[in-house]
Amino acid sequence: MSPRPSDDRRSRLERWASLLERDPHRLIALLRPSWAAGDDIAPMAASPSAVDLAWVDPVFRVTGLAGRSRADVKAFFQLSDAELDRIAAGSRRVPLRPAWQVARASATSPIRALKN
């Protein structure tokens, strides 16, 4: 029996959170919000973004993360623009967040929506 899509999504988001939690005080560059950036995936600061950390994970790449574009990340993690923005986007005033905050967002907000 194959896993339900929500289980697959949950496990991928939890793995993403665990990758971020490996170095919880590392500063993670945030992306521009989808409404301001379109498909632009470039981080707003020189640090790696949460998308960069997902991309270098060999498990994600082998299991289907096709690239670093916003569309690839949304498809792989089964996220809407709003969910990806909640996890990995910032603003001009807040271009960086500690990894633990990004991990918390990736592990909770979309998963909480699945439980409802």
FIMAR-324863 format. One record per residue (C-alpha): residue number from 1; residue in three letters; x, y, z. Coordinates in steps of 0.05 Angstrom, whole numbers. Each point is the difference from the previous one (the first is absolute). Layout:
BEGIN
+-----+------+--------+--------+--------+
: seq : type :     px :     py :     pz :
+-----+------+--------+--------+--------+
: NUM :  ala :      X :      Y :      Z :
...
+-----+------+--------+--------+--------+
//
This chain:
BEGIN
+-----+------+--------+--------+--------+
: seq : type :     px :     py :     pz :
+-----+------+--------+--------+--------+
:   1 :  met :      0 :      0 :      0 :
:   2 :  ser :     29 :     67 :    -20 :
:   3 :  pro :      2 :     57 :     51 :
:   4 :  arg :    -53 :     53 :     -3 :
:   5 :  pro :     23 :     66 :    -32 :
:   6 :  ser :    -10 :     36 :     67 :
:   7 :  asp :     47 :    -50 :     35 :
:   8 :  asp :     53 :     11 :    -54 :
:   9 :  arg :     -8 :     75 :      7 :
:  10 :  arg :      4 :     -4 :     75 :
:  11 :  ser :     63 :    -42 :     -1 :
:  12 :  arg :     34 :     46 :    -50 :
:  13 :  leu :    -17 :     62 :     41 :
:  14 :  glu :     24 :    -34 :     64 :
:  15 :  arg :     66 :    -19 :    -34 :
:  16 :  trp :      8 :     72 :    -25 :
:  17 :  ala :    -11 :     24 :     72 :
:  18 :  ser :     51 :    -50 :     27 :
:  19 :  leu :     52 :     24 :    -51 :
:  20 :  leu :    -10 :     71 :     25 :
:  21 :  glu :      3 :    -21 :     73 :
:  22 :  arg :     69 :    -31 :     -9 :
:  23 :  asp :     30 :     70 :      9 :
:  24 :  pro :    -57 :     38 :     34 :
:  25 :  his :     37 :     66 :      8 :
:  26 :  arg :     24 :      3 :    -72 :
:  27 :  leu :    -29 :     60 :    -36 :
:  28 :  ile :    -44 :    -19 :    -58 :
:  29 :  ala :    -11 :     49 :    -57 :
:  30 :  leu :    -73 :     11 :    -15 :
:  31 :  leu :    -32 :      3 :    -68 :
:  32 :  arg :    -41 :     57 :    -28 :
:  33 :  pro :    -75 :    -13 :     10 :
:  34 :  ser :    -34 :    -31 :    -60 :
:  35 :  trp :    -42 :     63 :    -12 :
:  36 :  ala :     64 :     41 :     -7 :
:  37 :  ala :     46 :    -49 :    -35 :
:  38 :  gly :    -39 :    -43 :    -47 :
:  39 :  asp :     44 :    -61 :    -14 :
:  40 :  asp :     63 :     34 :     27 :
:  41 :  ile :     32 :    -47 :     50 :
:  42 :  ala :     61 :     43 :     16 :
:  43 :  pro :      9 :     11 :     75 :
:  44 :  met :      0 :     71 :     27 :
:  45 :  ala :     67 :     -9 :     35 :
:  46 :  ala :     66 :    -35 :    -12 :
:  47 :  ser :    -15 :    -59 :     46 :
:  48 :  pro :    -30 :    -64 :    -28 :
:  49 :  ser :    -76 :     -4 :      0 :
:  50 :  ala :    -44 :    -57 :     24 :
:  51 :  val :     -9 :    -19 :    -73 :
:  52 :  asp :     76 :     -4 :     -8 :
:  53 :  leu :      4 :    -47 :     60 :
:  54 :  ala :    -55 :    -44 :    -28 :
:  55 :  trp :     34 :     -1 :    -68 :
:  56 :  val :     67 :    -26 :     27 :
:  57 :  asp :    -34 :    -57 :     37 :
:  58 :  pro :     12 :    -63 :    -41 :
:  59 :  val :    -64 :    -34 :     25 :
:  60 :  phe :    -43 :     57 :    -27 :
:  61 :  arg :     36 :      0 :    -66 :
:  62 :  val :     -6 :    -76 :     -9 :
:  63 :  thr :    -74 :      1 :     20 :
:  64 :  gly :    -19 :     53 :    -50 :
:  65 :  leu :     21 :     71 :     17 :
:  66 :  ala :     13 :     21 :    -71 :
:  67 :  gly :     31 :     69 :     11 :
:  68 :  arg :      3 :     62 :     42 :
:  69 :  ser :    -55 :     39 :    -34 :
:  70 :  arg :    -61 :     22 :     39 :
:  71 :  ala :    -43 :    -46 :    -44 :
:  72 :  asp :     45 :    -60 :     13 :
:  73 :  val :      0 :     11 :     75 :
:  74 :  lys :    -75 :     11 :      3 :
:  75 :  ala :    -13 :    -63 :    -41 :
:  76 :  phe :     48 :    -44 :     40 :
:  77 :  phe :    -25 :     22 :     68 :
:  78 :  gln :    -72 :      8 :    -25 :
:  79 :  leu :     -3 :     72 :     24 :
:  80 :  ser :    -41 :     60 :    -21 :
:  81 :  asp :     32 :     68 :    -11 :
:  82 :  ala :    -26 :     22 :     68 :
:  83 :  glu :     29 :    -62 :     35 :
:  84 :  leu :     68 :      9 :    -32 :
:  85 :  asp :     -1 :     73 :     18 :
:  86 :  arg :    -17 :    -17 :     73 :
:  87 :  ile :     59 :    -47 :      3 :
:  88 :  ala :     55 :     33 :    -41 :
:  89 :  ala :    -18 :     72 :    -18 :
:  90 :  gly :     20 :     64 :     34 :
:  91 :  ser :     -2 :     74 :    -12 :
:  92 :  arg :     49 :     56 :    -13 :
:  93 :  arg :      3 :     13 :     75 :
:  94 :  val :      8 :    -74 :     18 :
:  95 :  pro :     44 :    -34 :    -53 :
:  96 :  leu :     27 :    -53 :     49 :
:  97 :  arg :    -27 :    -46 :     54 :
:  98 :  pro :     32 :    -51 :     45 :
:  99 :  ala :     -6 :    -71 :    -27 :
: 100 :  trp :    -42 :    -22 :     60 :
: 101 :  gln :    -54 :     51 :    -19 :
: 102 :  val :     -2 :    -23 :    -72 :
: 103 :  ala :     -1 :    -73 :     24 :
: 104 :  arg :    -58 :     14 :     45 :
: 105 :  ala :    -39 :     32 :    -57 :
: 106 :  ser :     14 :    -58 :    -47 :
: 107 :  ala :    -18 :    -52 :     51 :
: 108 :  thr :    -64 :     31 :     27 :
: 109 :  ser :    -41 :     45 :    -45 :
: 110 :  pro :    -12 :    -46 :    -60 :
: 111 :  ile :     -5 :    -62 :     44 :
: 112 :  arg :    -50 :     33 :     45 :
: 113 :  ala :    -43 :     14 :    -61 :
: 114 :  leu :      3 :    -74 :    -19 :
: 115 :  lys :    -28 :    -21 :     68 :
: 116 :  asn :    -63 :     42 :     -9 :
+-----+------+--------+--------+--------+
//
